[in-house]
Amino acid sequence: MPDRPYVIDTMISAKAIAARIEELAREIEAEFAETGKLVVIGLLRGSFVFIADLVRELRLDVEVDFLEVSSYGNAMESSREVRILKDLRGQIEGRDVLVVEDIVDTGHTMINVHHLLSGRNPAKLRTIALLDKPSRREVPFRADWIGFEIPDEFVVGYGIDFAQRNRNLGYIGKVRFTEDAS
């Protein structure tokens, strides 16, 4: 649990997120229209809300799988060391794949995941991130689709946490630390 008091200011509303997901779904459908089939891989845990809303919008034959990676733990800063905590259950060789990430910050997680999954020979491998912080990038990575580009702010909500809290917010909020009143 965070040891400093904080408040959360709305950065991106639930309505704006829903509208953007609808737009993204149409673009994704166009990209994968040839086969009409798609393996959607969510990166746990932060992407679970985004992936749920996104797959409900897709008019494709969708299979969902999850990969759990960690580079943050309970910290606010990436360790830059990416560990695979849960691997895929299914095979992706020869299949169209979309990797769903909550936020691209330094880029280390997505570079590592992209490299890992590319080695499994998917027919097509694309990526989508709800949020992108290009000002924090340490390695060259850009998702194929981005929901929202945001400034270098610490955010929570819509699946994104701060020490495992605030994932349940229906919007993206900026964390603002306050002075302890006691």
N, CA, C and O of each residue as an XYZ file, in Angstrom:
728
protein
N       0.842     -1.182      0.000
C       0.000      0.000      0.000
C       0.884      1.241      0.000
O       1.891      1.288      0.706
N       0.518      2.226     -0.774
C       1.320      3.447     -0.818
C       1.408      4.085      0.562
O       0.424      4.128      1.300
N       2.592      4.580      0.902
C       2.772      5.154      2.225
C       2.629      6.671      2.233
O       2.701      7.283      3.298
N       2.430      7.288      1.084
C       2.206      8.735      1.014
C       0.774      9.002      0.592
O       0.267      8.326     -0.303
N       0.102      9.973      1.212
C      -1.277     10.275      0.805
C      -1.303     10.856     -0.616
O      -0.401     11.585     -1.030
N      -2.354     10.511     -1.334
C      -2.481     10.999     -2.702
C      -3.950     11.149     -3.080
O      -4.835     10.592     -2.431
N      -4.185     11.902     -4.125
C      -5.505     12.028     -4.724
C      -5.376     11.659     -6.195
O      -4.279     11.642     -6.753
N      -6.504     11.366     -6.804
C      -6.505     10.980     -8.209
C      -7.361     11.976     -8.979
O      -8.550     12.132     -8.702
N      -6.749     12.644     -9.946
C      -7.451     13.588    -10.813
C      -7.754     12.898    -12.141
O      -6.891     12.218    -12.697
N      -8.961     13.067    -12.647
C      -9.330     12.450    -13.914
C      -8.474     13.006    -15.047
O      -8.346     14.219    -15.216
N      -7.893     12.092    -15.816
C      -7.109     12.465    -16.990
C      -7.864     12.120    -18.268
O      -7.945     12.941    -19.182
N      -8.429     10.883    -18.339
C      -9.182     10.435    -19.508
C     -10.467      9.790    -18.997
O     -10.423      8.827    -18.232
N     -11.588     10.314    -19.413
C     -12.880      9.840    -18.918
C     -13.244      8.461    -19.469
O     -12.712      8.021    -20.488
N     -14.147      7.803    -18.781
C     -14.652      6.504    -19.224
C     -15.302      6.631    -20.604
O     -15.158      5.744    -21.445
N     -16.011      7.728    -20.831
C     -16.672      7.951    -22.120
C     -15.651      8.085    -23.248
O     -15.847      7.529    -24.329
N     -14.570      8.814    -23.006
C     -13.516      8.981    -24.017
C     -12.829      7.650    -24.312
O     -12.506      7.356    -25.463
N     -12.607      6.849    -23.275
C     -11.985      5.536    -23.456
C     -12.877      4.648    -24.315
O     -12.398      4.011    -25.253
N     -14.167      4.601    -24.001
C     -15.098      3.757    -24.757
C     -15.146      4.164    -26.233
O     -15.151      3.306    -27.115
N     -15.181      5.452    -26.494
C     -15.226      5.932    -27.882
C     -13.950      5.550    -28.626
O     -14.001      5.138    -29.785
N     -12.814      5.685    -27.962
C     -11.541      5.365    -28.618
C     -11.418      3.866    -28.885
O     -10.890      3.466    -29.923
N     -11.892      3.045    -27.971
C     -11.838      1.595    -28.170
C     -12.682      1.189    -29.368
O     -12.296      0.298    -30.126
N     -13.810      1.823    -29.544
C     -14.661      1.541    -30.701
C     -13.909      1.862    -32.002
O     -13.955      1.079    -32.951
N     -13.228      2.993    -32.049
C     -12.429      3.367    -33.225
C     -11.307      2.361    -33.470
O     -11.090      1.920    -34.599
N     -10.607      2.009    -32.412
C      -9.498      1.070    -32.536
C      -9.972     -0.293    -33.034
O      -9.297     -0.927    -33.845
N     -11.117     -0.741    -32.557
C     -11.657     -2.039    -32.977
C     -11.901     -2.065    -34.480
O     -11.611     -3.068    -35.132
N     -12.426     -0.984    -35.039
C     -12.662     -0.939    -36.489
C     -11.343     -1.021    -37.259
O     -11.270     -1.697    -38.285
N     -10.304     -0.342    -36.775
C      -8.993     -0.373    -37.429
C      -8.376     -1.772    -37.353
O      -7.782     -2.253    -38.318
N      -8.523     -2.406    -36.215
C      -7.993     -3.761    -36.024
C      -8.726     -4.744    -36.923
O      -8.102     -5.616    -37.528
N     -10.036     -4.613    -37.016
C     -10.815     -5.484    -37.904
C     -10.334     -5.365    -39.344
O     -10.233     -6.369    -40.049
N     -10.042     -4.164    -39.779
C      -9.562     -3.950    -41.147
C      -8.207     -4.635    -41.353
O      -7.967     -5.235    -42.401
N      -7.329     -4.547    -40.360
C      -5.996     -5.152    -40.455
C      -6.068     -6.675    -40.551
O      -5.276     -7.288    -41.266
N      -7.007     -7.283    -39.842
C      -7.086     -8.741    -39.780
C      -8.276     -9.308    -40.554
O      -8.685    -10.446    -40.321
N      -8.823     -8.528    -41.463
C     -10.013     -8.943    -42.217
C      -9.763    -10.166    -43.093
O     -10.670    -10.973    -43.300
N      -8.553    -10.312    -43.606
C      -8.257    -11.413    -44.529
C      -8.556    -12.774    -43.924
O      -9.197    -13.612    -44.558
N      -8.088    -13.000    -42.685
C      -8.361    -14.295    -42.044
C      -9.613    -14.239    -41.186
O     -10.301    -15.247    -41.021
N      -9.911    -13.067    -40.638
C     -11.072    -12.933    -39.764
C     -10.906    -13.611    -38.419
O     -11.842    -13.668    -37.622
N      -9.700    -14.130    -38.168
C      -9.404    -14.835    -36.916
C      -8.231    -14.153    -36.245
O      -7.300    -13.688    -36.903
N      -8.291    -14.100    -34.918
C      -7.269    -13.361    -34.198
C      -7.056    -13.943    -32.808
O      -8.013    -14.231    -32.090
N      -5.778    -14.115    -32.433
C      -5.429    -14.466    -31.061
C      -5.063    -13.156    -30.380
O      -4.103    -12.491    -30.770
N      -5.825    -12.792    -29.370
C      -5.589    -11.559    -28.624
C      -4.920    -11.943    -27.316
O      -5.470    -12.689    -26.506
N      -3.714    -11.410    -27.132
C      -2.924    -11.749    -25.946
C      -2.846    -10.528    -25.035
O      -2.269     -9.502    -25.396
N      -3.422    -10.654    -23.875
C      -3.367     -9.579    -22.892
C      -2.163     -9.745    -21.987
O      -1.850    -10.847    -21.538
N      -1.489     -8.628    -21.725
C      -0.385     -8.652    -20.773
C      -0.960     -8.341    -19.396
O      -1.453     -7.244    -19.135
N      -0.881     -9.332    -18.536
C      -1.427     -9.193    -17.188
C      -0.473     -8.411    -16.306
O       0.740     -8.481    -16.504
N      -0.978     -7.683    -15.358
C      -2.382     -7.633    -14.999
C      -3.047     -6.382    -15.553
O      -4.271     -6.340    -15.677
N      -2.281     -5.388    -15.882
C      -2.831     -4.084    -16.218
C      -3.759     -4.020    -17.400
O      -4.580     -3.106    -17.478
N      -3.663     -4.962    -18.337
C      -4.475     -4.874    -19.562
C      -5.849     -5.524    -19.444
O      -6.631     -5.461    -20.393
N      -6.167     -6.144    -18.317
C      -7.376     -6.976    -18.267
C      -8.665     -6.212    -18.541
O      -9.564     -6.761    -19.178
N      -8.790     -4.989    -18.094
C     -10.008     -4.215    -18.355
C     -10.043     -3.804    -19.825
O     -11.074     -3.932    -20.485
N      -8.917     -3.312    -20.334
C      -8.808     -2.898    -21.729
C      -9.090     -4.058    -22.675
O      -9.847     -3.902    -23.633
N      -8.497     -5.214    -22.421
C      -8.691     -6.351    -23.319
C     -10.154     -6.806    -23.307
O     -10.692     -7.182    -24.348
N     -10.792     -6.776    -22.147
C     -12.196     -7.189    -22.068
C     -13.075     -6.279    -22.925
O     -13.918     -6.759    -23.683
N     -12.877     -4.980    -22.804
C     -13.684     -4.047    -23.591
C     -13.344     -4.120    -25.072
O     -14.232     -4.026    -25.919
N     -12.063     -4.286    -25.389
C     -11.648     -4.345    -26.788
C     -12.207     -5.578    -27.494
O     -12.752     -5.451    -28.590
N     -12.091     -6.753    -26.907
C     -12.567     -7.964    -27.595
C     -14.077     -7.959    -27.755
O     -14.593     -8.547    -28.706
N     -14.795     -7.313    -26.854
C     -16.250     -7.216    -27.016
C     -16.619     -6.348    -28.214
O     -17.700     -6.504    -28.783
N     -15.738     -5.443    -28.596
C     -15.989     -4.569    -29.754
C     -15.571     -5.191    -31.081
O     -16.022     -4.752    -32.139
N     -14.718     -6.206    -31.036
C     -14.199     -6.801    -32.271
C     -15.204     -7.745    -32.909
O     -15.777     -8.610    -32.248
N     -15.404     -7.560    -34.210
C     -16.283     -8.443    -34.982
C     -15.411     -9.406    -35.782
O     -15.461     -9.456    -37.011
N     -14.624    -10.156    -35.048
C     -13.734    -11.172    -35.600
C     -13.893    -12.429    -34.758
O     -14.465    -12.391    -33.669
N     -13.381    -13.545    -35.273
C     -13.308    -14.777    -34.495
C     -12.104    -14.614    -33.573
O     -10.963    -14.689    -34.027
N     -12.349    -14.391    -32.284
C     -11.292    -14.034    -31.341
C     -11.047    -15.145    -30.323
O     -11.976    -15.690    -29.727
N      -9.781    -15.454    -30.149
C      -9.340    -16.327    -29.065
C      -8.504    -15.450    -28.131
O      -7.694    -14.647    -28.595
N      -8.694    -15.598    -26.836
C      -7.987    -14.770    -25.863
C      -7.026    -15.632    -25.044
O      -7.370    -16.723    -24.590
N      -5.836    -15.119    -24.874
C      -4.841    -15.773    -24.026
C      -4.138    -14.668    -23.236
O      -4.292    -13.484    -23.533
N      -3.378    -15.065    -22.245
C      -2.700    -14.086    -21.406
C      -1.251    -14.462    -21.187
O      -0.883    -15.635    -21.142
N      -0.451    -13.433    -21.055
C       0.962    -13.556    -20.730
C       1.168    -12.622    -19.555
O       0.779    -11.456    -19.606
N       1.776    -13.129    -18.500
C       2.041    -12.244    -17.363
C       3.534    -11.977    -17.288
O       4.353    -12.887    -17.165
N       3.849    -10.704    -17.367
C       5.236    -10.268    -17.268
C       5.317     -9.240    -16.156
O       4.317     -8.620    -15.793
N       6.499     -9.066    -15.626
C       6.671     -8.091    -14.558
C       7.953     -7.315    -14.750
O       9.012     -7.886    -15.012
N       7.842     -5.999    -14.616
C       9.035     -5.153    -14.594
C       8.883     -4.056    -13.545
O       9.787     -3.242    -13.358
N       7.739     -4.036    -12.860
C       7.478     -2.992    -11.873
C       7.372     -3.494    -10.450
O       7.861     -2.833     -9.534
N       6.751     -4.640    -10.233
C       6.436     -5.064     -8.866
C       5.474     -4.044     -8.279
O       4.487     -3.695     -8.926
N       5.734     -3.560     -7.082
C       4.894     -2.543     -6.459
C       5.492     -1.149     -6.572
O       4.999     -0.214     -5.941
N       6.529     -0.998     -7.351
C       7.217      0.284     -7.469
C       6.570      1.175     -8.520
O       5.771      0.717     -9.337
N       6.926      2.451     -8.484
C       6.448      3.415     -9.475
C       7.387      3.480    -10.673
O       7.023      4.039    -11.708
N       8.562      2.934    -10.557
C       9.557      2.957    -11.633
C       9.828      1.536    -12.106
O       9.869      0.603    -11.303
N      10.012      1.375    -13.412
C      10.343      0.077    -13.982
C      11.722     -0.358    -13.533
O      12.633      0.460    -13.409
N      11.872     -1.659    -13.290
C      13.188     -2.211    -12.964
C      13.988     -2.451    -14.239
O      15.191     -2.702    -14.180
N      13.328     -2.375    -15.386
C      13.894     -2.631    -16.716
C      14.258     -4.102    -16.919
O      14.757     -4.480    -17.979
N      14.013     -4.909    -15.927
C      14.253     -6.343    -16.008
C      12.891     -7.017    -16.142
O      12.092     -7.002    -15.206
N      12.631     -7.601    -17.295
C      11.326     -8.180    -17.570
C      11.367     -9.678    -17.293
O      12.212    -10.401    -17.821
N      10.437    -10.127    -16.455
C      10.345    -11.541    -16.115
C       9.009    -12.092    -16.598
O       7.983    -11.426    -16.461
N       9.008    -13.305    -17.163
C       7.784    -13.986    -17.570
C       7.268    -14.744    -16.353
O       7.932    -15.653    -15.854
N       6.084    -14.369    -15.879
C       5.495    -15.023    -14.708
C       4.459    -16.071    -15.102
O       4.263    -17.054    -14.387
N       3.791    -15.860    -16.250
C       2.803    -16.808    -16.778
C       2.896    -16.784    -18.283
O       2.759    -15.731    -18.905
N       3.129    -17.939    -18.868
C       3.257    -18.023    -20.322
C       1.907    -18.344    -20.957
O       0.939    -18.661    -20.266
N       1.863    -18.257    -22.265
C       0.642    -18.561    -23.009
C       0.261    -20.022    -22.840
O       1.121    -20.881    -22.642
N      -1.027    -20.294    -22.919
C      -1.503    -21.680    -22.867
C      -1.545    -22.281    -24.260
O      -1.324    -23.479    -24.440
N      -1.836    -21.428    -25.255
C      -1.988    -21.929    -26.616
C      -0.796    -21.615    -27.495
O       0.116    -20.881    -27.114
N      -0.835    -22.197    -28.689
C       0.209    -21.980    -29.692
C      -0.187    -20.816    -30.595
O      -1.367    -20.615    -30.882
N       0.817    -20.047    -31.042
C       0.513    -18.928    -31.941
C       1.182    -19.077    -33.307
O       1.017    -18.213    -34.168
N       1.916    -20.133    -33.513
C       2.598    -20.322    -34.788
C       1.601    -20.309    -35.944
O       0.604    -21.031    -35.926
N       1.883    -19.478    -36.952
C       1.043    -19.388    -38.131
C      -0.275    -18.663    -37.936
O      -1.123    -18.667    -38.828
N      -0.457    -18.047    -36.790
C      -1.728    -17.377    -36.490
C      -1.538    -15.870    -36.407
O      -0.435    -15.389    -36.149
N      -2.616    -15.130    -36.625
C      -2.601    -13.672    -36.457
C      -2.736    -13.362    -34.973
O      -3.614    -13.892    -34.291
N      -1.840    -12.484    -34.478
C      -1.759    -12.208    -33.050
C      -1.777    -10.707    -32.796
O      -1.122     -9.937    -33.498
N      -2.540    -10.303    -31.779
C      -2.553     -8.929    -31.300
C      -2.198     -8.942    -29.818
O      -2.890     -9.566    -29.012
N      -1.118     -8.252    -29.464
C      -0.703     -8.141    -28.064
C      -1.287     -6.858    -27.492
O      -1.110     -5.781    -28.062
N      -1.983     -6.973    -26.367
C      -2.666     -5.847    -25.737
C      -1.942     -5.466    -24.451
O      -1.793     -6.278    -23.538
N      -1.494     -4.208    -24.401
C      -0.767     -3.686    -23.245
C      -1.525     -2.490    -22.687
O      -2.180     -1.759    -23.431
N      -1.434     -2.294    -21.380
C      -2.099     -1.143    -20.777
C      -1.348      0.151    -21.073
O      -1.952      1.137    -21.496
N      -0.033      0.153    -20.853
C       0.743      1.383    -21.012
C       2.164      1.054    -21.463
O       2.806      0.147    -20.933
N       2.636      1.802    -22.439
C       4.033      1.685    -22.863
C       4.759      2.883    -22.282
O       4.433      4.034    -22.572
N       5.743      2.588    -21.460
C       6.501      3.614    -20.743
C       7.930      3.591    -21.287
O       8.215      4.257    -22.282
N       8.818      2.852    -20.665
C      10.212      2.788    -21.131
C      10.331      1.993    -22.428
O      11.254      2.215    -23.212
N       9.400      1.070    -22.653
C       9.418      0.227    -23.846
C      10.067     -1.125    -23.628
O       9.974     -2.000    -24.490
N      10.728     -1.315    -22.486
C      11.435     -2.569    -22.237
C      10.500     -3.785    -22.254
O      10.826     -4.808    -22.855
N       9.358     -3.676    -21.604
C       8.433     -4.810    -21.566
C       7.999     -5.196    -22.967
O       8.068     -6.369    -23.335
N       7.555     -4.230    -23.751
C       7.035     -4.550    -25.078
C       8.120     -5.049    -26.027
O       7.859     -5.940    -26.835
N       9.315     -4.503    -25.950
C      10.420     -5.007    -26.785
C      10.674     -6.479    -26.468
O      10.819     -7.302    -27.372
N      10.725     -6.801    -25.171
C      10.971     -8.184    -24.756
C       9.834     -9.119    -25.162
O      10.084    -10.216    -25.661
N       8.604     -8.699    -24.955
C       7.448     -9.516    -25.323
C       7.396     -9.702    -26.838
O       7.147    -10.809    -27.317
N       7.626     -8.643    -27.583
C       7.603     -8.729    -29.046
C       8.669     -9.717    -29.535
O       8.404    -10.535    -30.415
N       9.852     -9.636    -28.971
C      10.936    -10.554    -29.341
C      10.554    -12.003    -29.003
O      10.740    -12.905    -29.820
N      10.022    -12.218    -27.800
C       9.613    -13.554    -27.367
C       8.568    -14.145    -28.315
O       8.705    -15.277    -28.778
N       7.522    -13.363    -28.595
C       6.429    -13.883    -29.420
C       6.809    -13.999    -30.893
O       6.319    -14.894    -31.581
N       7.661    -13.125    -31.387
C       8.138    -13.238    -32.770
C       8.842    -14.569    -32.987
O       8.735    -15.167    -34.058
N       9.555    -15.024    -31.980
C      10.263    -16.294    -32.060
C       9.340    -17.498    -32.137
O       9.791    -18.610    -32.412
N       8.067    -17.290    -31.901
C       7.087    -18.382    -31.981
C       6.377    -18.410    -33.334
O       5.405    -19.142    -33.520
N       6.864    -17.616    -34.260
C       6.442    -17.616    -35.667
C       4.954    -17.388    -35.932
O       4.325    -18.178    -36.635
N       4.386    -16.315    -35.376
C       2.998    -16.008    -35.746
C       2.952    -15.547    -37.210
O       3.954    -15.075    -37.747
N       1.799    -15.684    -37.842
C       1.639    -15.202    -39.222
C       1.791    -13.688    -39.251
O       2.489    -13.135    -40.101
N       1.132    -13.035    -38.318
C       1.171    -11.581    -38.204
C       1.160    -11.251    -36.726
O       0.361    -11.807    -35.972
N       2.041    -10.346    -36.296
C       2.121     -9.942    -34.892
C       1.994     -8.430    -34.816
O       2.836     -7.698    -35.336
N       0.932     -7.968    -34.163
C       0.702     -6.534    -34.003
C       0.523     -6.244    -32.521
O       0.275     -7.142    -31.717
N       0.656     -4.959    -32.179
C       0.554     -4.545    -30.777
C      -0.368     -3.347    -30.635
O      -0.501     -2.521    -31.537
N      -0.996     -3.283    -29.478
C      -1.848     -2.145    -29.146
C      -1.615     -1.795    -27.679
O      -1.476     -2.674    -26.828
N      -1.575     -0.501    -27.405
C      -1.441     -0.026    -26.026
C      -2.518      1.013    -25.779
O      -2.742      1.894    -26.610
N      -3.175      0.914    -24.654
C      -4.164      1.925    -24.310
C      -3.488      3.277    -24.152
O      -3.977      4.287    -24.658
N      -2.354      3.294    -23.444
C      -1.637      4.545    -23.176
C      -0.197      4.445    -23.653
O       0.410      3.374    -23.630
N       0.332      5.573    -24.082
C       1.725      5.647    -24.507
C       2.356      6.891    -23.917
O       1.796      7.985    -23.990
N       3.540      6.709    -23.326
C       4.334      7.824    -22.773
C       5.642      7.902    -23.557
O       6.672      7.437    -23.069
N       5.627      8.472    -24.747
C       6.852      8.486    -25.557
C       8.011      9.241    -24.915
O       9.170      8.952    -25.215
N       7.724     10.197    -24.041
C       8.801     10.963    -23.398
C       9.641     10.103    -22.455
O      10.744     10.500    -22.079
N       9.136      8.938    -22.073
C       9.851      8.051    -21.139
C      10.593      6.923    -21.850
O      11.266      6.122    -21.202
N      10.476      6.853    -23.172
C      11.022      5.725    -23.913
C      12.539      5.637    -23.766
O      13.259      6.622    -23.928
N      12.998      4.426    -23.454
C      14.428      4.141    -23.348
C      14.908      3.225    -24.463
O      16.100      3.168    -24.764
N      13.969      2.511    -25.071
C      14.279      1.643    -26.206
C      13.287      1.969    -27.317
O      12.166      2.393    -27.036
N      13.683      1.779    -28.571
C      12.798      2.160    -29.680
C      11.638      1.181    -29.866
O      11.804      0.103    -30.437
N      10.486      1.569    -29.383
C       9.287      0.750    -29.573
C       8.086      1.662    -29.714
O       7.924      2.617    -28.954
N       7.252      1.365    -30.684
C       5.976      2.061    -30.841
C       4.934      1.020    -31.191
O       5.105      0.252    -32.138
N       3.853      0.993    -30.426
C       2.765      0.052    -30.685
C       2.116      0.386    -32.029
O       2.133      1.534    -32.475
N       1.552     -0.625    -32.656
C       0.863     -0.418    -33.929
C      -0.369      0.460    -33.760
O      -0.704      1.251    -34.641
N      -1.040      0.314    -32.620
C      -2.183      1.168    -32.290
C      -2.002      1.707    -30.884
O      -1.534      1.003    -29.989
N      -2.376      2.953    -30.702
C      -2.287      3.605    -29.397
C      -3.626      4.267    -29.104
O      -4.185      4.983    -29.935
N      -4.119      4.011    -27.914
C      -5.367      4.652    -27.507
C      -5.163      6.139    -27.269
O      -5.828      6.978    -27.878
N      -4.237      6.452    -26.376
C      -3.983      7.843    -25.989
C      -2.499      8.035    -25.700
O      -1.878      7.214    -25.024
N      -1.946      9.106    -26.206
C      -0.593      9.494    -25.836
C      -0.728     10.432    -24.640
O      -1.515     11.378    -24.662
N       0.057     10.152    -23.594
C      -0.043     10.953    -22.380
C       1.326     11.496    -21.975
O       2.358     10.958    -22.377
N       1.330     12.563    -21.177
C       2.606     13.091    -20.679
C       3.163     12.182    -19.583
O       2.526     11.211    -19.175
N       4.340     12.514    -19.129
C       5.011     11.733    -18.098
C       4.359     11.990    -16.741
O       4.869     12.754    -15.922
N       3.236     11.340    -16.527
C       2.488     11.409    -15.268
C       2.277      9.989    -14.783
O       2.191      9.059    -15.584
N       2.193      9.821    -13.473
C       1.889      8.509    -12.912
C       0.375      8.352    -12.908
O      -0.333      9.140    -12.281
N      -0.125      7.325    -13.613
C      -1.562      7.158    -13.792
C      -2.047      5.832    -13.216
O      -1.287      4.877    -13.056
N      -3.347      5.812    -12.912
C      -4.014      4.614    -12.413
C      -5.396      4.530    -13.036
O      -5.864      5.465    -13.686
N      -6.035      3.399    -12.826
C      -7.403      3.204    -13.272
C      -7.484      2.399    -14.549
O      -6.499      2.239    -15.269
N      -8.671      1.898    -14.815
C      -8.945      1.118    -16.014
C      -7.962     -0.051    -16.135
O      -7.485     -0.373    -17.223
N      -7.671     -0.678    -14.987
C      -6.782     -1.827    -14.935
C      -5.383     -1.507    -14.458
O      -4.662     -2.404    -14.022
N      -4.981     -0.254    -14.530
C      -3.639      0.160    -14.137
C      -3.633      0.452    -12.638
O      -4.543      1.097    -12.118
N      -2.597     -0.032    -11.951
C      -2.596      0.062    -10.492
C      -1.478      0.921     -9.942
O      -0.536      1.292    -10.642
N      -1.615      1.221     -8.674
C      -0.539      1.777     -7.852
C      -0.472      0.860     -6.643
O      -1.344      0.906     -5.776
N       0.567      0.024     -6.581
C       0.726     -0.961     -5.500
C      -0.531     -1.822     -5.361
O      -1.022     -2.059     -4.257
N      -1.037     -2.280     -6.501
C      -2.205     -3.169     -6.613
C      -3.542     -2.498     -6.278
O      -4.549     -3.191     -6.132
N      -3.575     -1.180     -6.156
C      -4.820     -0.471     -5.864
C      -5.245      0.362     -7.066
O      -4.431      0.682     -7.931
N      -6.512      0.705     -7.109
C      -7.118      1.614     -8.090
C      -7.332      1.013     -9.475
O      -7.690      1.744    -10.399
N      -7.128     -0.279     -9.653
C      -7.382     -0.912    -10.950
C      -8.855     -0.802    -11.354
O      -9.182     -0.790    -12.541
N      -9.725     -0.723    -10.371
C     -11.168     -0.773    -10.615
C     -11.775      0.554    -11.060
O     -12.970      0.609    -11.351
N     -10.994      1.610    -11.121
C     -11.545      2.884    -11.597
C     -11.925      2.748    -13.066
O     -11.205      2.109    -13.833
N     -13.037      3.337    -13.461
C     -13.512      3.243    -14.834
C     -12.904      4.271    -15.767
O     -13.301      4.362    -16.928
N     -11.972      5.028    -15.291
C     -11.317      6.088    -16.060
C      -9.821      6.037    -15.777
O      -9.372      5.296    -14.902
N      -9.053      6.830    -16.522
C      -7.619      6.969    -16.255
C      -7.442      8.222    -15.411
O      -7.890      9.306    -15.785
N      -6.787      8.061    -14.272
C      -6.554      9.185    -13.378
C      -5.078      9.421    -13.135
O      -4.276      8.487    -13.134
N      -4.735     10.668    -12.931
C      -3.369     11.059    -12.615
C      -3.221     11.060    -11.087
O      -4.044     11.640    -10.378
N      -2.182     10.414    -10.599
C      -1.908     10.392     -9.162
C      -1.187     11.675     -8.786
O      -0.177     12.051     -9.380
N      -1.744     12.331     -7.776
C      -1.126     13.563     -7.261
C      -0.909     13.358     -5.767
O      -1.858     13.165     -5.007
N       0.354     13.403     -5.364
C       0.670     13.201     -3.947
C       0.370     14.471     -3.177
O       0.627     15.580     -3.647
N      -0.180     14.289     -1.980
C      -0.560     15.421     -1.123
C       0.272     15.379      0.140
O       0.888     14.361      0.455
N       0.290     16.478      0.859
C       0.992     16.525      2.132
C       0.151     15.798      3.176
O      -1.076     15.895      3.182
N       0.811     15.089      4.030
C       0.124     14.374      5.103
C      -0.399     15.410      6.110
O       0.380     16.181      6.669
N      -1.702     15.424      6.335
C      -2.338     16.400      7.213
C      -2.071     16.121      8.698
O      -2.284     17.000      9.533
N      -1.612     14.921      9.035
C      -1.446     14.608     10.451
C      -0.160     15.105     11.022
O       0.105     14.907     12.208
